[in-house]
């Protein structure tokens, strides 16, 4: 069973399709099935929220659906929850 999906091959975050528990090894794949992932969740990732597939430093861009959805404002490790506490829009 997959715990997260990656909507586009350019994405650097996945989207949880179930609640992912801290310490759980989560499996994911791209929607086209072309690439599989396995990552240990450092934090709980609620259904519909983003899990980091790579390490991010402050100022890095997050890509979801193949699009720039914002910039990182606090460092993030693979397997961490990416949300409003560490991701902000670039509009302001």
PyMOL Python script that loads the backbone (N, CA, C, O; Angstrom):
from pymol import cmd

cmd.read_pdbstr("""\
ATOM      1  N   UNK A   1       0.832  -1.189   0.000  1.00  0.00           N
ATOM      2  CA  UNK A   1       0.000   0.000   0.000  1.00  0.00           C
ATOM      3  C   UNK A   1       0.877   1.253   0.000  1.00  0.00           C
ATOM      4  O   UNK A   1       1.867   1.315   0.728  1.00  0.00           O
ATOM      5  N   UNK A   2       0.527   2.225  -0.791  1.00  0.00           N
ATOM      6  CA  UNK A   2       1.248   3.499  -0.849  1.00  0.00           C
ATOM      7  C   UNK A   2       0.700   4.443   0.216  1.00  0.00           C
ATOM      8  O   UNK A   2      -0.511   4.536   0.412  1.00  0.00           O
ATOM      9  N   UNK A   3       1.604   5.144   0.902  1.00  0.00           N
ATOM     10  CA  UNK A   3       1.206   6.113   1.922  1.00  0.00           C
ATOM     11  C   UNK A   3       1.219   7.548   1.389  1.00  0.00           C
ATOM     12  O   UNK A   3       0.602   8.439   1.972  1.00  0.00           O
ATOM     13  N   UNK A   4       1.931   7.763   0.272  1.00  0.00           N
ATOM     14  CA  UNK A   4       1.939   9.097  -0.328  1.00  0.00           C
ATOM     15  C   UNK A   4       2.094   8.999  -1.833  1.00  0.00           C
ATOM     16  O   UNK A   4       2.569   7.998  -2.370  1.00  0.00           O
ATOM     17  N   UNK A   5       1.677  10.077  -2.502  1.00  0.00           N
ATOM     18  CA  UNK A   5       1.802  10.176  -3.952  1.00  0.00           C
ATOM     19  C   UNK A   5       2.628  11.400  -4.315  1.00  0.00           C
ATOM     20  O   UNK A   5       2.613  12.414  -3.617  1.00  0.00           O
ATOM     21  N   UNK A   6       3.338  11.283  -5.409  1.00  0.00           N
ATOM     22  CA  UNK A   6       4.105  12.386  -5.972  1.00  0.00           C
ATOM     23  C   UNK A   6       3.442  12.690  -7.305  1.00  0.00           C
ATOM     24  O   UNK A   6       3.445  11.861  -8.216  1.00  0.00           O
ATOM     25  N   UNK A   7       2.875  13.881  -7.412  1.00  0.00           N
ATOM     26  CA  UNK A   7       2.029  14.192  -8.561  1.00  0.00           C
ATOM     27  C   UNK A   7       2.787  14.396  -9.862  1.00  0.00           C
ATOM     28  O   UNK A   7       2.243  14.138 -10.935  1.00  0.00           O
ATOM     29  N   UNK A   8       4.024  14.850  -9.788  1.00  0.00           N
ATOM     30  CA  UNK A   8       4.812  15.150 -10.981  1.00  0.00           C
ATOM     31  C   UNK A   8       6.247  14.730 -10.708  1.00  0.00           C
ATOM     32  O   UNK A   8       6.718  14.840  -9.576  1.00  0.00           O
ATOM     33  N   UNK A   9       6.939  14.256 -11.713  1.00  0.00           N
ATOM     34  CA  UNK A   9       8.315  13.783 -11.516  1.00  0.00           C
ATOM     35  C   UNK A   9       9.265  14.888 -11.057  1.00  0.00           C
ATOM     36  O   UNK A   9      10.340  14.593 -10.536  1.00  0.00           O
ATOM     37  N   UNK A  10       8.887  16.155 -11.240  1.00  0.00           N
ATOM     38  CA  UNK A  10       9.729  17.276 -10.783  1.00  0.00           C
ATOM     39  C   UNK A  10       9.508  17.615  -9.310  1.00  0.00           C
ATOM     40  O   UNK A  10      10.288  18.376  -8.737  1.00  0.00           O
ATOM     41  N   UNK A  11       8.468  17.070  -8.687  1.00  0.00           N
ATOM     42  CA  UNK A  11       8.109  17.416  -7.305  1.00  0.00           C
ATOM     43  C   UNK A  11       9.196  16.996  -6.314  1.00  0.00           C
ATOM     44  O   UNK A  11       9.856  15.971  -6.490  1.00  0.00           O
ATOM     45  N   UNK A  12       9.366  17.808  -5.270  1.00  0.00           N
ATOM     46  CA  UNK A  12      10.291  17.447  -4.192  1.00  0.00           C
ATOM     47  C   UNK A  12       9.557  17.223  -2.872  1.00  0.00           C
ATOM     48  O   UNK A  12      10.182  17.150  -1.814  1.00  0.00           O
ATOM     49  N   UNK A  13       8.234  17.115  -2.938  1.00  0.00           N
ATOM     50  CA  UNK A  13       7.398  16.716  -1.810  1.00  0.00           C
ATOM     51  C   UNK A  13       6.373  15.702  -2.320  1.00  0.00           C
ATOM     52  O   UNK A  13       6.007  15.693  -3.496  1.00  0.00           O
ATOM     53  N   UNK A  14       5.925  14.855  -1.405  1.00  0.00           N
ATOM     54  CA  UNK A  14       4.834  13.935  -1.701  1.00  0.00           C
ATOM     55  C   UNK A  14       3.620  14.349  -0.889  1.00  0.00           C
ATOM     56  O   UNK A  14       3.740  15.148   0.040  1.00  0.00           O
ATOM     57  N   UNK A  15       2.459  13.819  -1.223  1.00  0.00           N
ATOM     58  CA  UNK A  15       1.218  14.136  -0.528  1.00  0.00           C
ATOM     59  C   UNK A  15       0.686  12.854   0.112  1.00  0.00           C
ATOM     60  O   UNK A  15       0.461  11.852  -0.568  1.00  0.00           O
ATOM     61  N   UNK A  16       0.490  12.905   1.430  1.00  0.00           N
ATOM     62  CA  UNK A  16       0.021  11.729   2.171  1.00  0.00           C
ATOM     63  C   UNK A  16      -1.401  11.365   1.753  1.00  0.00           C
ATOM     64  O   UNK A  16      -2.280  12.225   1.695  1.00  0.00           O
ATOM     65  N   UNK A  17      -1.616  10.092   1.466  1.00  0.00           N
ATOM     66  CA  UNK A  17      -2.958   9.600   1.140  1.00  0.00           C
ATOM     67  C   UNK A  17      -3.569   8.857   2.327  1.00  0.00           C
ATOM     68  O   UNK A  17      -4.709   8.396   2.262  1.00  0.00           O
ATOM     69  N   UNK A  18      -2.808   8.746   3.399  1.00  0.00           N
ATOM     70  CA  UNK A  18      -3.246   8.236   4.697  1.00  0.00           C
ATOM     71  C   UNK A  18      -2.461   9.014   5.743  1.00  0.00           C
ATOM     72  O   UNK A  18      -1.482   9.679   5.406  1.00  0.00           O
ATOM     73  N   UNK A  19      -2.870   8.945   6.999  1.00  0.00           N
ATOM     74  CA  UNK A  19      -2.055   9.523   8.065  1.00  0.00           C
ATOM     75  C   UNK A  19      -0.773   8.696   8.176  1.00  0.00           C
ATOM     76  O   UNK A  19      -0.825   7.468   8.251  1.00  0.00           O
ATOM     77  N   UNK A  20       0.371   9.372   8.186  1.00  0.00           N
ATOM     78  CA  UNK A  20       1.669   8.698   8.315  1.00  0.00           C
ATOM     79  C   UNK A  20       2.186   8.972   9.723  1.00  0.00           C
ATOM     80  O   UNK A  20       2.244  10.123  10.154  1.00  0.00           O
ATOM     81  N   UNK A  21       2.558   7.924  10.430  1.00  0.00           N
ATOM     82  CA  UNK A  21       3.011   8.048  11.813  1.00  0.00           C
ATOM     83  C   UNK A  21       4.509   8.334  11.886  1.00  0.00           C
ATOM     84  O   UNK A  21       5.259   7.888  11.018  1.00  0.00           O
ATOM     85  N   UNK A  22       4.960   9.069  12.904  1.00  0.00           N
ATOM     86  CA  UNK A  22       6.396   9.289  13.067  1.00  0.00           C
ATOM     87  C   UNK A  22       7.128   7.952  13.179  1.00  0.00           C
ATOM     88  O   UNK A  22       6.668   7.040  13.868  1.00  0.00           O
ATOM     89  N   UNK A  23       8.256   7.844  12.505  1.00  0.00           N
ATOM     90  CA  UNK A  23       9.047   6.624  12.538  1.00  0.00           C
ATOM     91  C   UNK A  23       8.626   5.579  11.516  1.00  0.00           C
ATOM     92  O   UNK A  23       9.351   4.610  11.290  1.00  0.00           O
ATOM     93  N   UNK A  24       7.476   5.759  10.903  1.00  0.00           N
ATOM     94  CA  UNK A  24       6.980   4.815   9.904  1.00  0.00           C
ATOM     95  C   UNK A  24       7.771   4.965   8.609  1.00  0.00           C
ATOM     96  O   UNK A  24       8.061   6.082   8.182  1.00  0.00           O
ATOM     97  N   UNK A  25       8.114   3.857   7.991  1.00  0.00           N
ATOM     98  CA  UNK A  25       8.695   3.901   6.657  1.00  0.00           C
ATOM     99  C   UNK A  25       7.534   3.938   5.670  1.00  0.00           C
ATOM    100  O   UNK A  25       6.743   2.999   5.579  1.00  0.00           O
ATOM    101  N   UNK A  26       7.451   5.040   4.938  1.00  0.00           N
ATOM    102  CA  UNK A  26       6.330   5.274   4.033  1.00  0.00           C
ATOM    103  C   UNK A  26       6.762   5.016   2.598  1.00  0.00           C
ATOM    104  O   UNK A  26       7.868   5.367   2.187  1.00  0.00           O
ATOM    105  N   UNK A  27       5.869   4.400   1.854  1.00  0.00           N
ATOM    106  CA  UNK A  27       6.102   4.120   0.435  1.00  0.00           C
ATOM    107  C   UNK A  27       5.275   5.080  -0.398  1.00  0.00           C
ATOM    108  O   UNK A  27       4.145   5.419  -0.047  1.00  0.00           O
ATOM    109  N   UNK A  28       5.851   5.509  -1.496  1.00  0.00           N
ATOM    110  CA  UNK A  28       5.146   6.401  -2.404  1.00  0.00           C
ATOM    111  C   UNK A  28       5.570   6.148  -3.831  1.00  0.00           C
ATOM    112  O   UNK A  28       6.517   5.409  -4.099  1.00  0.00           O
ATOM    113  N   UNK A  29       4.847   6.781  -4.744  1.00  0.00           N
ATOM    114  CA  UNK A  29       5.213   6.687  -6.153  1.00  0.00           C
ATOM    115  C   UNK A  29       4.628   7.865  -6.914  1.00  0.00           C
ATOM    116  O   UNK A  29       3.702   8.528  -6.449  1.00  0.00           O
ATOM    117  N   UNK A  30       5.184   8.112  -8.087  1.00  0.00           N
ATOM    118  CA  UNK A  30       4.626   9.136  -8.959  1.00  0.00           C
ATOM    119  C   UNK A  30       3.297   8.628  -9.505  1.00  0.00           C
ATOM    120  O   UNK A  30       3.073   7.421  -9.593  1.00  0.00           O
ATOM    121  N   UNK A  31       2.423   9.556  -9.871  1.00  0.00           N
ATOM    122  CA  UNK A  31       1.105   9.174 -10.374  1.00  0.00           C
ATOM    123  C   UNK A  31       1.184   8.297 -11.615  1.00  0.00           C
ATOM    124  O   UNK A  31       0.322   7.447 -11.840  1.00  0.00           O
ATOM    125  N   UNK A  32       2.228   8.509 -12.424  1.00  0.00           N
ATOM    126  CA  UNK A  32       2.370   7.689 -13.628  1.00  0.00           C
ATOM    127  C   UNK A  32       3.034   6.342 -13.339  1.00  0.00           C
ATOM    128  O   UNK A  32       3.211   5.522 -14.240  1.00  0.00           O
ATOM    129  N   UNK A  33       3.403   6.118 -12.054  1.00  0.00           N
ATOM    130  CA  UNK A  33       4.026   4.857 -11.669  1.00  0.00           C
ATOM    131  C   UNK A  33       5.467   4.717 -12.104  1.00  0.00           C
ATOM    132  O   UNK A  33       6.052   3.643 -11.969  1.00  0.00           O
ATOM    133  N   UNK A  34       6.050   5.784 -12.623  1.00  0.00           N
ATOM    134  CA  UNK A  34       7.401   5.734 -13.152  1.00  0.00           C
ATOM    135  C   UNK A  34       8.512   5.722 -12.123  1.00  0.00           C
ATOM    136  O   UNK A  34       9.630   5.303 -12.423  1.00  0.00           O
ATOM    137  N   UNK A  35       8.219   6.178 -10.908  1.00  0.00           N
ATOM    138  CA  UNK A  35       9.248   6.221  -9.884  1.00  0.00           C
ATOM    139  C   UNK A  35       8.630   5.886  -8.537  1.00  0.00           C
ATOM    140  O   UNK A  35       7.548   6.366  -8.198  1.00  0.00           O
ATOM    141  N   UNK A  36       9.333   5.054  -7.773  1.00  0.00           N
ATOM    142  CA  UNK A  36       8.896   4.692  -6.430  1.00  0.00           C
ATOM    143  C   UNK A  36       9.802   5.345  -5.397  1.00  0.00           C
ATOM    144  O   UNK A  36      10.964   5.640  -5.676  1.00  0.00           O
ATOM    145  N   UNK A  37       9.268   5.567  -4.216  1.00  0.00           N
ATOM    146  CA  UNK A  37       9.995   6.187  -3.110  1.00  0.00           C
ATOM    147  C   UNK A  37       9.765   5.373  -1.852  1.00  0.00           C
ATOM    148  O   UNK A  37       8.742   4.706  -1.698  1.00  0.00           O
ATOM    149  N   UNK A  38      10.736   5.440  -0.957  1.00  0.00           N
ATOM    150  CA  UNK A  38      10.577   4.901   0.387  1.00  0.00           C
ATOM    151  C   UNK A  38      11.318   5.852   1.315  1.00  0.00           C
ATOM    152  O   UNK A  38      12.506   6.115   1.128  1.00  0.00           O
ATOM    153  N   UNK A  39      10.616   6.362   2.310  1.00  0.00           N
ATOM    154  CA  UNK A  39      11.207   7.360   3.190  1.00  0.00           C
ATOM    155  C   UNK A  39      10.679   7.155   4.602  1.00  0.00           C
ATOM    156  O   UNK A  39       9.503   6.853   4.802  1.00  0.00           O
ATOM    157  N   UNK A  40      11.567   7.324   5.576  1.00  0.00           N
ATOM    158  CA  UNK A  40      11.165   7.208   6.982  1.00  0.00           C
ATOM    159  C   UNK A  40      10.620   8.560   7.439  1.00  0.00           C
ATOM    160  O   UNK A  40      11.302   9.581   7.342  1.00  0.00           O
ATOM    161  N   UNK A  41       9.399   8.554   7.931  1.00  0.00           N
ATOM    162  CA  UNK A  41       8.773   9.788   8.419  1.00  0.00           C
ATOM    163  C   UNK A  41       9.404  10.185   9.750  1.00  0.00           C
ATOM    164  O   UNK A  41       9.417   9.402  10.699  1.00  0.00           O
ATOM    165  N   UNK A  42       9.917  11.387   9.809  1.00  0.00           N
ATOM    166  CA  UNK A  42      10.488  11.923  11.048  1.00  0.00           C
ATOM    167  C   UNK A  42       9.374  12.456  11.943  1.00  0.00           C
ATOM    168  O   UNK A  42       9.451  12.385  13.169  1.00  0.00           O
ATOM    169  N   UNK A  43       8.351  12.985  11.309  1.00  0.00           N
ATOM    170  CA  UNK A  43       7.206  13.551  12.021  1.00  0.00           C
ATOM    171  C   UNK A  43       5.936  12.905  11.477  1.00  0.00           C
ATOM    172  O   UNK A  43       5.956  12.275  10.420  1.00  0.00           O
ATOM    173  N   UNK A  44       4.844  13.064  12.196  1.00  0.00           N
ATOM    174  CA  UNK A  44       3.568  12.625  11.675  1.00  0.00           C
ATOM    175  C   UNK A  44       3.157  13.512  10.506  1.00  0.00           C
ATOM    176  O   UNK A  44       3.332  14.730  10.542  1.00  0.00           O
ATOM    177  N   UNK A  45       2.617  12.892   9.486  1.00  0.00           N
ATOM    178  CA  UNK A  45       2.156  13.623   8.298  1.00  0.00           C
ATOM    179  C   UNK A  45       0.664  13.322   8.153  1.00  0.00           C
ATOM    180  O   UNK A  45       0.296  12.199   7.808  1.00  0.00           O
ATOM    181  N   UNK A  46      -0.203  14.309   8.411  1.00  0.00           N
ATOM    182  CA  UNK A  46      -1.640  14.057   8.275  1.00  0.00           C
ATOM    183  C   UNK A  46      -2.044  13.834   6.819  1.00  0.00           C
ATOM    184  O   UNK A  46      -1.386  14.313   5.896  1.00  0.00           O
ATOM    185  N   UNK A  47      -3.119  13.113   6.637  1.00  0.00           N
ATOM    186  CA  UNK A  47      -3.713  12.891   5.328  1.00  0.00           C
ATOM    187  C   UNK A  47      -3.834  14.213   4.572  1.00  0.00           C
ATOM    188  O   UNK A  47      -4.356  15.189   5.110  1.00  0.00           O
ATOM    189  N   UNK A  48      -3.359  14.248   3.341  1.00  0.00           N
ATOM    190  CA  UNK A  48      -3.453  15.437   2.500  1.00  0.00           C
ATOM    191  C   UNK A  48      -2.322  16.430   2.668  1.00  0.00           C
ATOM    192  O   UNK A  48      -2.257  17.418   1.937  1.00  0.00           O
ATOM    193  N   UNK A  49      -1.419  16.186   3.630  1.00  0.00           N
ATOM    194  CA  UNK A  49      -0.301  17.105   3.858  1.00  0.00           C
ATOM    195  C   UNK A  49       0.950  16.610   3.146  1.00  0.00           C
ATOM    196  O   UNK A  49       0.996  15.483   2.653  1.00  0.00           O
ATOM    197  N   UNK A  50       1.963  17.471   3.099  1.00  0.00           N
ATOM    198  CA  UNK A  50       3.175  17.207   2.338  1.00  0.00           C
ATOM    199  C   UNK A  50       4.272  16.590   3.201  1.00  0.00           C
ATOM    200  O   UNK A  50       4.464  16.975   4.355  1.00  0.00           O
ATOM    201  N   UNK A  51       4.990  15.625   2.623  1.00  0.00           N
ATOM    202  CA  UNK A  51       6.167  15.027   3.231  1.00  0.00           C
ATOM    203  C   UNK A  51       7.370  15.400   2.368  1.00  0.00           C
ATOM    204  O   UNK A  51       7.324  15.287   1.143  1.00  0.00           O
ATOM    205  N   UNK A  52       8.449  15.846   3.018  1.00  0.00           N
ATOM    206  CA  UNK A  52       9.664  16.238   2.290  1.00  0.00           C
ATOM    207  C   UNK A  52      10.358  15.001   1.735  1.00  0.00           C
ATOM    208  O   UNK A  52      10.567  14.021   2.451  1.00  0.00           O
ATOM    209  N   UNK A  53      10.708  15.055   0.468  1.00  0.00           N
ATOM    210  CA  UNK A  53      11.435  13.969  -0.179  1.00  0.00           C
ATOM    211  C   UNK A  53      12.928  14.230  -0.213  1.00  0.00           C
ATOM    212  O   UNK A  53      13.704  13.357  -0.602  1.00  0.00           O
ATOM    213  N   UNK A  54      13.332  15.413   0.188  1.00  0.00           N
ATOM    214  CA  UNK A  54      14.741  15.804   0.185  1.00  0.00           C
ATOM    215  C   UNK A  54      14.962  16.775   1.337  1.00  0.00           C
ATOM    216  O   UNK A  54      14.009  17.249   1.956  1.00  0.00           O
ATOM    217  N   UNK A  55      16.221  17.064   1.614  1.00  0.00           N
ATOM    218  CA  UNK A  55      16.548  18.107   2.596  1.00  0.00           C
ATOM    219  C   UNK A  55      16.360  19.468   1.938  1.00  0.00           C
ATOM    220  O   UNK A  55      16.684  19.659   0.766  1.00  0.00           O
ATOM    221  N   UNK A  56      15.832  20.406   2.710  1.00  0.00           N
ATOM    222  CA  UNK A  56      15.654  21.783   2.249  1.00  0.00           C
ATOM    223  C   UNK A  56      16.367  22.721   3.209  1.00  0.00           C
ATOM    224  O   UNK A  56      16.366  22.506   4.421  1.00  0.00           O
ATOM    225  N   UNK A  57      16.971  23.757   2.659  1.00  0.00           N
ATOM    226  CA  UNK A  57      17.526  24.828   3.493  1.00  0.00           C
ATOM    227  C   UNK A  57      16.673  26.079   3.276  1.00  0.00           C
ATOM    228  O   UNK A  57      15.911  26.166   2.314  1.00  0.00           O
ATOM    229  N   UNK A  58      16.812  27.032   4.175  1.00  0.00           N
ATOM    230  CA  UNK A  58      16.037  28.267   4.083  1.00  0.00           C
ATOM    231  C   UNK A  58      16.246  28.907   2.702  1.00  0.00           C
ATOM    232  O   UNK A  58      17.377  29.066   2.244  1.00  0.00           O
ATOM    233  N   UNK A  59      15.148  29.265   2.059  1.00  0.00           N
ATOM    234  CA  UNK A  59      15.181  29.887   0.736  1.00  0.00           C
ATOM    235  C   UNK A  59      14.945  28.923  -0.411  1.00  0.00           C
ATOM    236  O   UNK A  59      14.687  29.356  -1.534  1.00  0.00           O
ATOM    237  N   UNK A  60      15.029  27.609  -0.150  1.00  0.00           N
ATOM    238  CA  UNK A  60      14.783  26.630  -1.214  1.00  0.00           C
ATOM    239  C   UNK A  60      13.333  26.687  -1.683  1.00  0.00           C
ATOM    240  O   UNK A  60      12.438  27.091  -0.941  1.00  0.00           O
ATOM    241  N   UNK A  61      13.125  26.280  -2.910  1.00  0.00           N
ATOM    242  CA  UNK A  61      11.800  26.253  -3.515  1.00  0.00           C
ATOM    243  C   UNK A  61      11.180  24.872  -3.375  1.00  0.00           C
ATOM    244  O   UNK A  61      11.845  23.857  -3.584  1.00  0.00           O
ATOM    245  N   UNK A  62       9.901  24.841  -3.019  1.00  0.00           N
ATOM    246  CA  UNK A  62       9.141  23.589  -2.953  1.00  0.00           C
ATOM    247  C   UNK A  62       8.334  23.457  -4.250  1.00  0.00           C
ATOM    248  O   UNK A  62       7.656  24.390  -4.679  1.00  0.00           O
ATOM    249  N   UNK A  63       8.427  22.278  -4.854  1.00  0.00           N
ATOM    250  CA  UNK A  63       7.722  21.985  -6.092  1.00  0.00           C
ATOM    251  C   UNK A  63       6.671  20.911  -5.809  1.00  0.00           C
ATOM    252  O   UNK A  63       6.987  19.840  -5.291  1.00  0.00           O
ATOM    253  N   UNK A  64       5.422  21.213  -6.155  1.00  0.00           N
ATOM    254  CA  UNK A  64       4.297  20.281  -6.027  1.00  0.00           C
ATOM    255  C   UNK A  64       3.449  20.454  -7.285  1.00  0.00           C
ATOM    256  O   UNK A  64       3.249  21.578  -7.746  1.00  0.00           O
ATOM    257  N   UNK A  65       2.954  19.359  -7.839  1.00  0.00           N
ATOM    258  CA  UNK A  65       2.218  19.380  -9.116  1.00  0.00           C
ATOM    259  C   UNK A  65       3.094  19.941 -10.242  1.00  0.00           C
ATOM    260  O   UNK A  65       2.577  20.444 -11.240  1.00  0.00           O
ATOM    261  N   UNK A  66       4.418  19.854 -10.081  1.00  0.00           N
ATOM    262  CA  UNK A  66       5.331  20.395 -11.074  1.00  0.00           C
ATOM    263  C   UNK A  66       5.447  21.904 -11.035  1.00  0.00           C
ATOM    264  O   UNK A  66       6.044  22.496 -11.935  1.00  0.00           O
ATOM    265  N   UNK A  67       4.890  22.544 -10.016  1.00  0.00           N
ATOM    266  CA  UNK A  67       4.853  24.001  -9.903  1.00  0.00           C
ATOM    267  C   UNK A  67       5.513  24.480  -8.618  1.00  0.00           C
ATOM    268  O   UNK A  67       5.512  23.775  -7.609  1.00  0.00           O
ATOM    269  N   UNK A  68       6.065  25.660  -8.661  1.00  0.00           N
ATOM    270  CA  UNK A  68       6.645  26.340  -7.501  1.00  0.00           C
ATOM    271  C   UNK A  68       5.496  26.752  -6.581  1.00  0.00           C
ATOM    272  O   UNK A  68       4.658  27.569  -6.963  1.00  0.00           O
ATOM    273  N   UNK A  69       5.454  26.184  -5.362  1.00  0.00           N
ATOM    274  CA  UNK A  69       4.374  26.541  -4.433  1.00  0.00           C
ATOM    275  C   UNK A  69       4.860  27.399  -3.270  1.00  0.00           C
ATOM    276  O   UNK A  69       4.067  27.756  -2.399  1.00  0.00           O
ATOM    277  N   UNK A  70       6.151  27.738  -3.240  1.00  0.00           N
ATOM    278  CA  UNK A  70       6.639  28.607  -2.180  1.00  0.00           C
ATOM    279  C   UNK A  70       8.079  28.338  -1.816  1.00  0.00           C
ATOM    280  O   UNK A  70       8.779  27.553  -2.456  1.00  0.00           O
ATOM    281  N   UNK A  71       8.507  29.032  -0.740  1.00  0.00           N
ATOM    282  CA  UNK A  71       9.897  28.913  -0.295  1.00  0.00           C
ATOM    283  C   UNK A  71       9.951  28.419   1.144  1.00  0.00           C
ATOM    284  O   UNK A  71       9.052  28.669   1.947  1.00  0.00           O
ATOM    285  N   UNK A  72      11.013  27.726   1.438  1.00  0.00           N
ATOM    286  CA  UNK A  72      11.249  27.194   2.777  1.00  0.00           C
ATOM    287  C   UNK A  72      11.747  28.311   3.688  1.00  0.00           C
ATOM    288  O   UNK A  72      12.629  29.082   3.310  1.00  0.00           O
ATOM    289  N   UNK A  73      11.175  28.393   4.894  1.00  0.00           N
ATOM    290  CA  UNK A  73      11.577  29.432   5.867  1.00  0.00           C
ATOM    291  C   UNK A  73      12.224  28.836   7.116  1.00  0.00           C
ATOM    292  O   UNK A  73      12.664  29.580   7.993  1.00  0.00           O
ATOM    293  N   UNK A  74      12.287  27.523   7.211  1.00  0.00           N
ATOM    294  CA  UNK A  74      12.996  26.818   8.289  1.00  0.00           C
ATOM    295  C   UNK A  74      13.508  25.516   7.691  1.00  0.00           C
ATOM    296  O   UNK A  74      12.796  24.867   6.925  1.00  0.00           O
ATOM    297  N   UNK A  75      14.718  25.130   8.024  1.00  0.00           N
ATOM    298  CA  UNK A  75      15.288  23.937   7.398  1.00  0.00           C
ATOM    299  C   UNK A  75      14.389  22.717   7.627  1.00  0.00           C
ATOM    300  O   UNK A  75      13.717  22.599   8.652  1.00  0.00           O
ATOM    301  N   UNK A  76      14.401  21.819   6.641  1.00  0.00           N
ATOM    302  CA  UNK A  76      13.542  20.630   6.638  1.00  0.00           C
ATOM    303  C   UNK A  76      14.394  19.440   6.209  1.00  0.00           C
ATOM    304  O   UNK A  76      15.189  19.534   5.274  1.00  0.00           O
ATOM    305  N   UNK A  77      14.219  18.338   6.896  1.00  0.00           N
ATOM    306  CA  UNK A  77      14.916  17.101   6.552  1.00  0.00           C
ATOM    307  C   UNK A  77      13.958  16.162   5.815  1.00  0.00           C
ATOM    308  O   UNK A  77      12.742  16.279   5.965  1.00  0.00           O
ATOM    309  N   UNK A  78      14.499  15.231   5.017  1.00  0.00           N
ATOM    310  CA  UNK A  78      13.627  14.258   4.359  1.00  0.00           C
ATOM    311  C   UNK A  78      12.774  13.534   5.397  1.00  0.00           C
ATOM    312  O   UNK A  78      13.278  13.119   6.441  1.00  0.00           O
ATOM    313  N   UNK A  79      11.486  13.385   5.110  1.00  0.00           N
ATOM    314  CA  UNK A  79      10.581  12.710   6.030  1.00  0.00           C
ATOM    315  C   UNK A  79       9.852  13.638   6.983  1.00  0.00           C
ATOM    316  O   UNK A  79       9.008  13.191   7.760  1.00  0.00           O
ATOM    317  N   UNK A  80      10.169  14.940   6.932  1.00  0.00           N
ATOM    318  CA  UNK A  80       9.480  15.901   7.792  1.00  0.00           C
ATOM    319  C   UNK A  80       8.228  16.447   7.116  1.00  0.00           C
ATOM    320  O   UNK A  80       8.073  16.386   5.896  1.00  0.00           O
ATOM    321  N   UNK A  81       7.361  16.971   7.934  1.00  0.00           N
ATOM    322  CA  UNK A  81       6.103  17.587   7.515  1.00  0.00           C
ATOM    323  C   UNK A  81       6.408  18.959   6.908  1.00  0.00           C
ATOM    324  O   UNK A  81       7.054  19.786   7.552  1.00  0.00           O
ATOM    325  N   UNK A  82       5.962  19.204   5.703  1.00  0.00           N
ATOM    326  CA  UNK A  82       6.109  20.507   5.050  1.00  0.00           C
ATOM    327  C   UNK A  82       4.734  21.165   5.078  1.00  0.00           C
ATOM    328  O   UNK A  82       3.776  20.665   4.486  1.00  0.00           O
ATOM    329  N   UNK A  83       4.656  22.296   5.777  1.00  0.00           N
ATOM    330  CA  UNK A  83       3.367  22.972   5.952  1.00  0.00           C
ATOM    331  C   UNK A  83       3.628  24.442   6.291  1.00  0.00           C
ATOM    332  O   UNK A  83       4.738  24.934   6.087  1.00  0.00           O
ATOM    333  N   UNK A  84       2.635  25.131   6.797  1.00  0.00           N
ATOM    334  CA  UNK A  84       2.725  26.580   7.017  1.00  0.00           C
ATOM    335  C   UNK A  84       3.817  26.990   8.007  1.00  0.00           C
ATOM    336  O   UNK A  84       4.231  28.149   8.010  1.00  0.00           O
ATOM    337  N   UNK A  85       4.285  26.079   8.835  1.00  0.00           N
ATOM    338  CA  UNK A  85       5.332  26.419   9.805  1.00  0.00           C
ATOM    339  C   UNK A  85       6.725  26.489   9.172  1.00  0.00           C
ATOM    340  O   UNK A  85       7.645  27.048   9.770  1.00  0.00           O
ATOM    341  N   UNK A  86       6.887  25.933   7.981  1.00  0.00           N
ATOM    342  CA  UNK A  86       8.202  25.969   7.330  1.00  0.00           C
ATOM    343  C   UNK A  86       8.144  26.285   5.834  1.00  0.00           C
ATOM    344  O   UNK A  86       9.165  26.232   5.149  1.00  0.00           O
ATOM    345  N   UNK A  87       6.950  26.614   5.326  1.00  0.00           N
ATOM    346  CA  UNK A  87       6.764  26.930   3.915  1.00  0.00           C
ATOM    347  C   UNK A  87       5.891  28.165   3.792  1.00  0.00           C
ATOM    348  O   UNK A  87       4.808  28.226   4.375  1.00  0.00           O
ATOM    349  N   UNK A  88       6.354  29.142   3.043  1.00  0.00           N
ATOM    350  CA  UNK A  88       5.596  30.391   2.833  1.00  0.00           C
ATOM    351  C   UNK A  88       5.533  30.702   1.342  1.00  0.00           C
ATOM    352  O   UNK A  88       6.382  30.270   0.563  1.00  0.00           O
ATOM    353  N   UNK A  89       4.518  31.453   0.969  1.00  0.00           N
ATOM    354  CA  UNK A  89       4.372  31.894  -0.407  1.00  0.00           C
ATOM    355  C   UNK A  89       5.507  32.856  -0.764  1.00  0.00           C
ATOM    356  O   UNK A  89       6.098  33.480   0.117  1.00  0.00           O
ATOM    357  N   UNK A  90       5.803  32.969  -2.043  1.00  0.00           N
ATOM    358  CA  UNK A  90       6.787  33.943  -2.521  1.00  0.00           C
ATOM    359  C   UNK A  90       6.127  35.263  -2.913  1.00  0.00           C
ATOM    360  O   UNK A  90       6.811  36.198  -3.331  1.00  0.00           O
ATOM    361  N   UNK A  91       4.816  35.345  -2.781  1.00  0.00           N
ATOM    362  CA  UNK A  91       4.108  36.556  -3.174  1.00  0.00           C
ATOM    363  C   UNK A  91       4.430  37.736  -2.278  1.00  0.00           C
ATOM    364  O   UNK A  91       4.430  38.876  -2.744  1.00  0.00           O
ATOM    365  N   UNK A  92       4.702  37.494  -1.008  1.00  0.00           N
ATOM    366  CA  UNK A  92       5.043  38.583  -0.087  1.00  0.00           C
ATOM    367  C   UNK A  92       5.986  38.120   0.964  1.00  0.00           C
ATOM    368  O   UNK A  92       6.382  38.904   1.827  1.00  0.00           O
TER     369      UNK A  92
END
""", "prot")
cmd.dss("prot")
cmd.show_as("cartoon", "prot")
cmd.util.cbc("prot")
cmd.orient("prot")
